[in-house]
Amino acid sequence: MGSPAIRDNTVLVTGGAGFVGSHLVDALRPNNEVRVLDDFSNGHREYVPDDVTVIEGDVGDEDVLEPAMDGVDLVFHQAAIVSVTESVDDPRHSHETNLEASLKLLERARHEDARVVVASSAATYGHPDELPVTESASMDPTSPYGVQKLALDQYARLYADLYDLPTVTLRYFNVYGPRQQGPYSGVIATFLEQARAGEPITVEGDGSQTRDFVHVSDVVRANLRAATTEIVGGAYNVGTGERTSIRTLAETVRTVVGSSSTIVHRDPRPGDIRHSRADVSKARRELGFEARIGLETGIRALVNETDLGVSIDSDRPVVDSPSDQR
């Protein structure tokens, strides 16, 4: 089933020079007028094509936000401080970026009557009571970041209910893929860097903790579907519905890279969630979305620098082997 086309729209991608945002821009730009709003604190200018309008600044700065939002039809709100650690160290700063700025964006969207697709996180669930985690599971975030994303999640729902603003919230699980860099780039990027350098692959804790790893191309596809669905005001998990232990992940990375790196263990992070796995049935049922890229295929594509990008008109599977969908 192909993704419904998004054409001839004026689209704003906040954080559009960042990891997920820049891939969204790539999918949208051939058929739309695309604007990127980014302060480049984490984003990279080289990720933004020349034919895209760039507004440099903070989403929370209304003097920047107002012209960036002028006349937009559709907003993909990706800008955020995504580091749990940074939110713990400086909760006020992350609150200003992740929640206060997002509320200003929702207000401007209300003024423009623009649809908003909101990037949220599995961090809203905290330690899940059972797996897989459904969208109706109890919410008990364990960090300021999780609290901020949960509040934004609820604001998006309220804006749909109170003001008839079309919003859709996507709760990302563990996203990986090209352009994921920096100090909070994710465990796969870190393991790949260590394996390529022949350095020890460092696993926090005993490695039995599990995560649901979803490729950024699948996350883009979920965003495209959220931008066109008739069902608004809700939230959807974006994951694969599968879980992989961190130890298995380290071994897979080492094998794919062909590295001789040893796998070493260090102390676990305090408060680290033990297990995570998305229930993706609601997204499949209501958005027509399900992940297509298996973990080993995604890692091999990273190692071989193979493009798994998504056309705005297609979400054809790039993985056909059942053995890869473990």
N, C-alpha and C positions, 0 to 999 in steps of 0.2 A: 504494500500500500504506500503510495507516494505521499510526501508531505504537501499539504495545500500550499499553493504558491503565494508568496508575499511579494506583490509587485506595485510599483508606482506609489510607494509610501514614503513619507518623510520619517525616518527612523533615528532615534537617539539610542546609542549604547553607552551607558555610563561605565567607566572602567574599561573602555573599548580598546585600550592599549595593553591590557593585561592578558592573563592566561585564557580564560573562557571567553572574555569579551572580544578579543582579537579574532578568535575563530568564528564567532558570531558575525563580526564585521565582514569577514571573508565570504560567508555564505549569503549575506544580504546585499552586498554592494553591487553585484551585477545588474540588479533589477530595481534598486531603490536609491533614493537620496539618503545617504547615511552620514550621520554626525557622530563624532566621538567626543565625550566629555571625560577628561582624565587629568589628574594633577601630576602624573608621571612619578609619583613617589614609589610605585612598584611597576607601573607600566613601562613599555619600551617603545620609543618612537619608530623603530624599524619594523614593528609589527603592524603599523598603520599604513595602508596604501596611500599613494599620492592623491588619488581621486576622491578621498574621503575628507569631509570638513572636520577639522580638529579644533575643539575649544579647550584650551588649557586652563585648568582651575579646579576648585573644590566644589563638589556637589552641594555642600552646605552653604556656599556663598551665593546668596540670592541674586547678587548682581551678575554672577556668572550663569547661574541656573536659568534665570528668566529668558535671556536671549537663546540659550541652548535649547530650551523647550518650546520656543516660539514656533507655532504652526506644526508641531509634530503630530503624527498619527499614532505612533507606536514607540514605546520605551522598553528597552531591556535593561533593567537595573542590576548591574553586576558590581558596581563600585562598593568596596568594603575593606575594612581591616579584617583579614581572614585568619589571623593568628590567634589561637586560643591563649597562648602564652602572653602575647602582647596585651590581650584584653585583661588578663589577670594582673599584669604589671601596671597597667594604666587604664583602668576601667572607664574613667571619665572621658579620656580621649577616644577610645573605641566606641563609647556610647554616642559621642557627638558625630562620629563618622557613620556608624552603622545604623543609628536610629534617628537622631535629630535630623540629619541631612536627608534621610530617606523619607521622613514625614514631610519635609519641605518639597521633595520631589512629588509625592502623592498629591499635595496641594496644587502644585503647578499642573500636574496631569489632569486634575479635576477642572482647572481653569481652561485647559486646552481640549478637554474631552478626549484624552489620549489613552489608549489601552496600555497597561503596565504589566510586564512579566517580571516578577520579583525573584531574585536568587536568594533562596534560604538554605538551610543546612540540616543534616541529620543530627547536628549538635543540639537541636531543639528538644530531642527526645531524652538526652542524658543517658543513663544506664537503662537500657530497655528491659521491661519485665519479661518479655518473651520474643522469640524470633520466629518468622521474620516480622519486622516492625511495620505495622499498618499506620496509615495516616491518622487513625483515631486512637492510637496508643497514648498512654499518659505522657504528659510533658513535664520533665523534671531536669532542666539543663544544669550542667555542672560547672559552667564558666560564664563570665559576663558576656562573652561572644554568643553563647547559646541563648542567654536571656534576651539579648538584643535582637537576635534573629527571630526568636519566638514572638517578641513584641511586634516586630515588623510584619511577621506572618499574620498576626491578629489585626493589625492596622489595615493591611491589604484587604482582609475579609470584610472589615467594617466599612471601608470606603466603597466596596462593592454593594454592601447591604444598605448603607445609609445614603450614599450619594449616587448610586447607580454607575459607579466608575468600573469599567471592565478590568479586573485584575486577576492574575493567575500566579500562584506561588509555587515554586519548584524547590523541593528539599533535596539538595545534592548530597549524595553519599561521597565516597572517596574518589574524586575526579583525578585523572592522570592523562598525560599526553604531551605532545610537542609544546614548547614555549613555557613549560612549567619550570621556573627557576627562582632563585633567591633563597633566603634563609628559611622560608616556610614553604618550600616547593613540593613537599609530599614525599612519602617514603619511597615510592618507585623511582623518582628522579634521584633521590639520595643514593639508593642502592645501585642504580645504573652508574652514577658517577664513581662510586667506590669500586665497582666491579671493573669498569673500564680502566681505572688507574692501577688495578691490581692490589688495591688496599683492602684491609679487612672490611667485610660487610657487617655493620653494627646493628644488631637487633636488640631493641629495648625489651627487657624481661625475658621470659622463656620462649617467646615466639609463638605461643599457642593462641594468642589473641587473634581474632579474625576480623576482616573488613570486607565490604562490598565495593570492589574497585570498578569504576565506570569510565570508559574512554571519553575524552572531551568531544569527539565527533558525535557520540550518542547524546551527550548533554546538549549540544547544538540542536540536534534533531528534536529533543524534548522541548527546547525553547521555541522552535518553529511551530510545533504543534500547539503549544500553549498560546502562541500569538494568533492562532486562527480558530481555536475551539469556540463553540457556542456556549460552553459551560464555563461560567466565570465565577469568581469569588471563592474558589476552592484552592486546596493545596495538594501537591502530588509528590510522591517519592520519585527520585531519579537515581536508579541504580540498576543492577543486573538481576537481582534476586538470588545471586550466588554469593558465597563467602569463601575467603581464602585466608589461611593462617599466614602470619607474617614470616614464620620460618619457611613455609612452602614458597612464599613470594621471593624470599632471599635466594632459595635454591633455584627457582625458575630463572631469575635474573642472571645468576651466575652461569647457568647452563646456556641460556640464549646468547650471552655475551661471549661465552667460551673462556671465561676467566678462571684463574687459579686462586682467586681470593678465598681466604678462610671466612667462615661465618662465626662471629664472636657475639657474646651477649653482654649487655650492661644493665645497670639497674633500671627497672621500669619507671616510667613517668608517673608521679603521684596522681591519682584520680583518673588514670587512663581507662577508657571504656574497654571491657574485655571482649565483647562480641557485638558485631553489627551486621545486619543483613536486611535489605529493603524488601518489603512486600510491594510488588510492582503491579498487582492486579488492577488497582484503581486507574493507574496511568494507562494500562493496556486497554481497559474497558472504555474509559471516557476520553482519552486523548488519542487512542490508537497507537500508543508509543510502547516499544520495548527495545531494550538494548540489543545491538547486533554484533558488537565486537567482543570476542572472547579475550580473556586476560593475556594468554600467551601470544595470541595474534597481535594484540595491542603493544605488548612489550617488544615483539620482533619488529613491528613497524617502527618503533622508536629507535631500536638499535640500527636498523637498516635505512632509517630516514625515509620510510615509505609514507606517502601522503594518504591518509584515510579521511580526508576532508569530505564534507557533505554538500551536495548540490541542493539548492533551495527547492528544487522540483522533485527530488528523489530521496528515498531512504532505503534503497535496495540493500539487502544484506551484503556485507563484505566478508562475512564468515559463513561458509556453507558446511563446514565439517562439524558434526555433532560432538565429536571428541573434544573440540575446543571450547564448547559451552559447558564447562564443568562447574 
